[in-house]
Amino acid sequence: MRPQPTRNPRRPELLVTGLCFAVIVFDGYDLIVYGASVPALLQYEPWGLTPAMAGVIGSYALVGMLVGALLAGALTDVVGRRRVMLTGVGWFSAAMMGCALAPDATWFGIFRLLAGLGLGGVMPTAVALTAEYSAPSRRSFNNALMFSGYSVGGILAAVLAMALLPVWGFRFLFALGAVPLLILPLLVRYVPESLVFLVAKGRLEEAERTAARLGVPVPEAPPATAEPQPKRGPAALFTRRHALPAVLFAVVSFFGLLLVYGLNTWLPQIMRSAGYPLSSSLLFLLVMNLGAVIGSVLFSPLGDRFGMKPITLLSFLAAAASMSLLSIATAAPLMYLLVAIAGFGTIGAQILVLGYVAQHFPVEVRATALGWTLGIGRFGAITGPLFGGLLLDSGVGIEWNFYAFAIPAALATAVVLLLPGKATQASEQAAPVEARTA
């Protein structure tokens, strides 16, 4: 007999969203702590780093994330979401300890590259699991809530850097990135596998045990038929139906991640160049990530109601406008407000883009689409730290440090205009929780 839903039909939805949120907090901390540490790294005389060299090291983790995201997009449809996520958490945590113990800049960069492999694999699997276990009416909101963990991790990195960096140095901050190793046993116990994946692989007994534990129905297996089965994974993504949206989402993600990682790496140093002390420049990093959390959580429910396209368009417009205005603003309160808006328009916009992808593509290609979007977008992430480092090394006027990031936001706005406005409805019944709670 198939297990019946629990009395609280939202329990699995809250469990999966909460677990994925916790994982993404660590993911965000490990990425953003580098930007919080850049001022200290540039002053660390034994390594003798320049801004350009720091930009190159900052891009190493993102090169790893490119490979990790592309691998995750393919592997999740082969070995499952859960295994990819848990392996990624253990991998990037161990690599962060390597960063803390690195004897020189070369080894530090190598460990950042290795950390990126795990970080890149975690993000698309967390988004895919959250989307599968969320009702369609709450999918965009749950995705934004879960992915706000990235900015919560950024806030944590900024707060700890303000408190600990002057006393303990950058190595201690990177050592804290290994904390997930301590809670990995809890994640192993409680993170569920995708029921759609288990059924598709014929692992029906495991699917029933997982469903019974969560109190959800097991999705029906596709009926046996002599007709050719629909393509799945990469083969399905690059069909006439999905190819153009997949390319456009990847381009938007390129600009979005350029903004996210360019600013998270260089905003503290940009503000130091503008005359702010270290504590104040780190406070700008905190405000930017706080703006991302508040903005994405407030605006993502509007995406469920009115569609993701207008909300995503609004967020990139906000980024372009706020970054342009930062070039002329001088009063500190106004600058903090504009930086918060920029946080929503950059980090928050990328969260919305991923929710948009999860909303648009059907469940059988959703993980692949997310992996592709994040994977190709990583070229923008790699470009962001390099771009910021070269910009600071060039000695251009301080206003161009802001204009240079306003331009990609404007280009992203133009590409969003070309995206489809409605979600793909095919195969939505395949998601177990969605069918139950719609």
C-alpha positions in Angstrom: 0.0 0.0 0.0 1.3 3.4 -0.9 2.0 5.7 2.1 -0.5 8.4 2.9 0.4 12.1 3.5 1.0 13.2 7.0 -1.4 15.5 8.9 0.9 18.4 8.1 1.1 18.4 4.3 3.8 21.0 4.3 6.2 19.1 6.5 8.4 17.7 3.7 8.3 21.0 1.9 9.6 22.8 5.0 12.1 20.1 5.8 13.7 20.1 2.4 13.7 23.9 2.1 15.2 24.2 5.5 18.0 21.7 4.9 18.9 23.1 1.6 18.9 26.6 3.1 21.4 25.4 5.7 23.7 24.0 3.1 23.5 27.2 1.0 24.5 29.3 4.1 27.8 27.4 4.2 28.1 27.6 0.5 27.6 31.4 0.6 30.0 31.8 3.5 32.8 29.9 1.8 32.5 32.1 -1.3 32.0 35.5 0.2 34.6 35.2 2.9 37.2 35.6 0.2 35.9 39.1 -0.6 35.8 39.9 3.1 39.4 38.8 3.3 40.8 40.5 0.2 41.9 43.7 2.1 43.9 41.5 4.6 45.3 39.4 1.8 46.6 42.4 -0.1 48.3 43.6 3.1 49.9 40.2 3.8 53.5 40.9 3.0 54.8 37.3 2.7 52.5 36.7 -0.3 52.9 40.1 -2.0 49.6 40.1 -3.8 48.4 42.9 -6.1 44.7 43.5 -6.9 45.1 41.8 -10.3 46.7 38.7 -8.6 44.0 38.7 -6.0 41.4 38.8 -8.8 43.0 35.8 -10.4 42.9 33.8 -7.2 39.3 34.9 -6.6 38.4 33.4 -10.0 40.0 30.0 -9.2 37.1 28.9 -7.0 34.7 30.0 -9.7 36.5 28.0 -12.4 36.0 25.0 -10.0 32.4 26.0 -9.7 32.0 26.0 -13.5 33.2 22.4 -13.7 31.3 21.4 -10.6 28.0 22.8 -11.8 28.3 21.3 -15.2 29.1 17.9 -13.7 26.3 18.2 -11.2 23.8 18.9 -14.0 24.6 15.6 -15.6 25.4 13.5 -12.6 22.2 14.3 -10.6 20.2 12.5 -13.3 22.6 9.5 -13.0 23.5 9.1 -9.3 20.8 11.3 -7.7 20.5 14.7 -6.1 21.2 13.6 -2.6 24.6 12.0 -3.3 25.8 14.9 -5.3 24.8 17.4 -2.6 26.4 15.5 0.3 29.6 14.8 -1.6 29.9 18.5 -2.5 29.4 19.6 1.1 32.2 17.3 2.4 34.5 18.2 -0.5 34.3 22.0 -0.2 34.5 21.9 3.6 37.8 19.9 3.5 39.2 22.3 0.8 38.4 25.3 3.0 40.6 23.8 5.7 43.3 23.5 3.1 42.9 27.2 2.3 43.4 28.0 6.0 46.7 25.9 6.1 48.1 27.0 2.7 51.8 27.8 3.0 51.8 30.2 0.1 49.5 31.9 -2.5 49.9 29.1 -5.0 48.6 26.4 -2.7 45.9 28.8 -1.4 44.7 29.2 -5.0 44.8 25.5 -5.6 42.6 24.8 -2.6 40.2 27.6 -3.7 39.9 25.8 -7.0 39.2 22.5 -5.3 36.6 24.1 -3.0 34.9 25.4 -6.1 34.3 21.9 -7.4 32.2 21.1 -4.4 30.5 24.5 -4.2 29.4 24.3 -7.8 27.8 20.9 -7.4 25.8 21.9 -4.3 23.9 24.9 -5.7 21.9 23.3 -8.6 21.0 20.2 -6.6 19.7 22.3 -3.7 17.5 24.3 -6.1 16.3 21.1 -7.8 15.3 19.4 -4.6 13.6 22.5 -3.2 11.6 22.9 -6.5 10.6 19.2 -6.5 9.2 19.2 -2.9 7.5 22.6 -3.2 3.9 23.2 -4.3 3.8 25.2 -7.6 2.1 28.1 -5.9 5.1 28.4 -3.5 8.0 27.2 -5.7 9.5 30.7 -6.4 9.1 31.8 -2.8 10.6 28.6 -1.4 13.5 28.9 -3.9 14.2 32.5 -2.9 13.9 31.6 0.8 16.3 28.7 0.4 18.7 30.6 -1.8 18.7 33.6 0.5 21.0 31.3 2.6 23.8 32.4 0.2 23.4 36.0 1.4 23.0 34.9 5.0 26.3 33.2 4.6 27.7 36.5 3.2 26.3 38.4 6.1 27.9 35.9 8.5 31.2 36.3 6.6 31.1 40.1 6.8 30.2 40.0 10.5 32.9 37.5 11.5 35.4 39.4 9.4 34.7 42.7 11.2 35.0 40.9 14.6 37.8 38.4 13.9 39.9 39.5 11.0 41.9 42.2 12.9 42.7 39.8 15.7 42.8 36.3 14.2 43.7 37.0 10.6 42.3 35.6 7.4 43.4 31.9 8.0 40.9 31.6 10.9 38.1 32.8 8.8 38.8 30.1 6.2 39.1 27.5 8.8 35.6 28.2 9.9 34.5 27.2 6.4 35.2 23.6 7.5 32.4 23.6 10.1 30.0 21.7 7.8 32.2 18.6 8.3 30.8 18.5 11.8 27.2 18.5 10.8 27.6 16.3 7.7 26.2 13.2 9.6 23.0 15.1 10.3 22.7 16.0 6.6 23.3 12.3 5.6 20.5 11.3 7.9 17.9 13.9 7.0 18.4 15.1 3.4 16.0 13.0 1.2 16.6 11.8 -2.3 14.4 12.9 -5.2 11.4 10.6 -5.4 11.1 11.2 -9.1 14.7 10.1 -9.5 14.2 6.9 -7.5 11.1 5.9 -9.4 12.7 6.7 -12.8 15.7 4.4 -11.8 13.3 1.6 -10.7 14.3 1.9 -7.0 10.7 1.6 -5.9 11.4 0.1 -2.4 13.7 2.9 -1.6 11.2 5.4 -3.0 8.5 4.0 -0.7 10.7 4.1 2.4 11.6 7.7 1.7 8.0 8.6 1.0 6.8 6.9 4.2 9.4 8.8 6.2 8.3 12.1 4.7 4.6 11.3 4.6 4.2 11.9 0.9 2.8 9.7 -1.9 5.2 8.0 -4.3 5.0 9.4 -7.8 3.6 7.0 -10.4 6.1 5.3 -12.7 5.7 6.2 -16.4 3.4 3.6 -18.1 5.2 0.9 -20.1 4.7 1.6 -23.8 6.2 0.6 -27.0 6.4 4.2 -28.1 9.8 6.0 -27.8 10.2 7.5 -24.3 10.8 11.3 -24.0 14.4 12.4 -23.9 15.8 13.2 -20.5 18.8 15.2 -19.3 21.0 17.1 -21.7 19.4 15.5 -24.7 16.0 16.9 -23.7 17.3 20.3 -22.8 18.7 20.9 -26.3 15.6 20.1 -28.3 13.7 22.7 -30.3 11.3 23.2 -27.4 13.9 24.1 -24.8 17.1 25.1 -26.5 16.5 28.9 -27.0 15.2 29.5 -23.4 18.2 27.5 -22.1 20.7 29.7 -24.0 18.9 32.9 -22.9 18.8 31.8 -19.3 22.6 31.0 -19.4 23.4 34.5 -20.9 21.3 36.2 -18.1 23.1 34.0 -15.5 26.5 35.1 -17.0 25.7 38.7 -16.3 24.1 38.0 -13.0 27.0 36.0 -11.7 29.5 38.5 -13.0 27.8 41.1 -10.8 27.4 38.8 -7.8 31.0 37.6 -7.6 32.6 40.8 -8.9 30.9 42.9 -6.2 31.2 40.3 -3.4 35.0 40.1 -4.1 35.7 43.7 -4.6 33.1 45.9 -2.9 35.1 46.1 0.4 38.3 47.1 -1.4 36.4 49.6 -3.7 34.9 51.3 -0.6 38.4 51.3 1.0 39.7 53.1 -2.2 36.9 55.6 -1.7 38.3 56.5 1.7 36.3 54.2 4.1 38.1 52.3 6.9 38.2 48.5 6.9 35.3 48.1 9.3 33.0 50.4 7.3 34.0 48.8 4.0 33.1 45.4 5.4 29.8 46.9 6.6 28.9 47.7 3.0 29.4 44.0 2.2 27.0 43.1 5.0 24.4 45.7 3.8 24.6 44.4 0.2 23.9 40.8 1.3 21.2 41.9 3.7 19.5 43.8 0.9 19.6 40.6 -1.2 17.9 38.6 1.5 15.2 41.1 2.2 14.6 42.0 -1.4 14.4 38.4 -2.8 12.2 37.2 0.0 9.8 40.1 -0.4 9.6 40.1 -4.2 9.8 36.3 -5.0 6.1 35.7 -4.0 5.2 38.3 -6.6 6.9 36.0 -9.1 4.5 33.1 -8.1 1.6 35.5 -8.6 2.5 37.6 -11.6 5.2 35.5 -13.3 9.0 35.6 -12.9 9.8 37.7 -15.9 8.6 41.2 -14.7 10.1 40.6 -11.2 13.5 39.5 -12.6 13.4 42.5 -15.0 12.7 44.9 -12.1 15.6 43.5 -10.1 18.2 44.0 -12.9 16.9 47.5 -13.5 17.3 48.3 -9.8 20.9 47.0 -10.0 21.8 49.2 -13.0 20.2 52.3 -11.5 21.7 51.9 -8.0 25.2 51.2 -9.3 25.0 54.3 -11.5 23.8 56.5 -8.6 26.6 55.2 -6.3 29.1 56.9 -8.6 27.7 60.3 -7.6 26.4 59.7 -4.0 28.5 61.0 -1.2 26.3 60.9 2.0 26.9 57.6 3.8 23.2 56.8 4.6 22.3 57.2 0.9 25.2 55.0 -0.1 24.2 52.3 2.3 20.6 52.4 0.8 21.9 52.2 -2.7 24.2 49.3 -1.8 21.3 47.4 -0.3 19.3 48.0 -3.5 22.3 46.8 -5.5 22.3 43.6 -3.3 18.7 42.9 -4.3 19.4 43.7 -8.0 22.5 41.5 -8.2 22.4 38.6 -5.7 18.6 38.8 -5.4 18.3 38.9 -9.2 20.4 35.7 -9.6 18.2 34.0 -7.0 15.1 35.0 -9.1 16.8 33.8 -12.3 17.2 30.3 -10.7 13.6 30.4 -9.5 12.6 31.4 -13.1 14.5 28.4 -14.5 12.9 26.0 -12.0 9.5 27.5 -12.8 9.9 27.3 -16.6 11.4 23.8 -17.2 9.5 20.6 -16.5 10.7 18.3 -13.7 12.5 15.7 -16.0 15.0 18.3 -17.3 14.9 20.8 -14.4 18.1 19.7 -12.7 19.9 19.6 -16.0 18.6 23.1 -16.9 19.7 24.5 -13.5 23.2 22.9 -13.9 23.5 24.3 -17.4 22.3 27.8 -16.4 24.7 27.9 -13.4 27.5 26.2 -15.3 27.6 28.6 -18.2 26.9 31.5 -15.9 30.1 30.6 -14.1 32.0 32.2 -17.0 30.5 35.4 -15.7 31.5 34.5 -12.1 35.0 33.9 -13.3 35.1 37.2 -15.1 33.8 39.2 -12.2 36.8 39.0 -9.8 39.2 39.3 -12.7 37.3 42.3 -14.0 37.3 44.0 -10.6 41.0 43.4 -10.0 42.0 44.8 -13.4 39.7 47.8 -12.8 41.3 48.6 -9.5 44.8 48.1 -10.9 44.1 50.4 -13.8 43.8 53.5 -11.6 40.6 54.8 -13.2 38.4 57.2 -11.4 36.4 55.9 -8.4 33.1 56.5 -10.3 34.1 54.0 -13.0 34.3 51.3 -10.3 30.5 51.6 -10.2 29.8 52.3 -13.8 31.6 49.2 -14.8 29.1 47.1 -12.8 26.1 49.1 -14.0 26.7 48.1 -17.6 26.4 44.3 -17.1 23.2 44.9 -15.2 21.7 46.9 -18.1 22.7 44.2 -20.5 21.1 41.5 -18.3 17.9 43.6 -18.4 17.9 43.6 -22.2 18.2 39.8 -22.3 15.5 39.2 -19.8 13.1 41.0 -22.2 13.7 38.1 -24.6 12.9 35.3 -22.1 9.6 33.4 -22.2 6.9 34.8 -19.9 5.1 31.6 -18.9 6.3 28.4 -17.3 6.4 25.0 -19.1 3.5 23.0 -17.8 4.4 19.6 -19.2 5.2 16.8 -16.7 4.4 18.9 -13.6 2.4 15.9 -12.4 5.6 14.0 -12.0 6.6 15.9 -8.9 5.2 14.1 -5.9 4.6 17.0 -3.5 3.4 19.3 -6.2 0.7 16.9 -7.3 -0.4 16.6 -3.7 -0.5 20.2 -2.6 -1.5 22.1 -5.8 
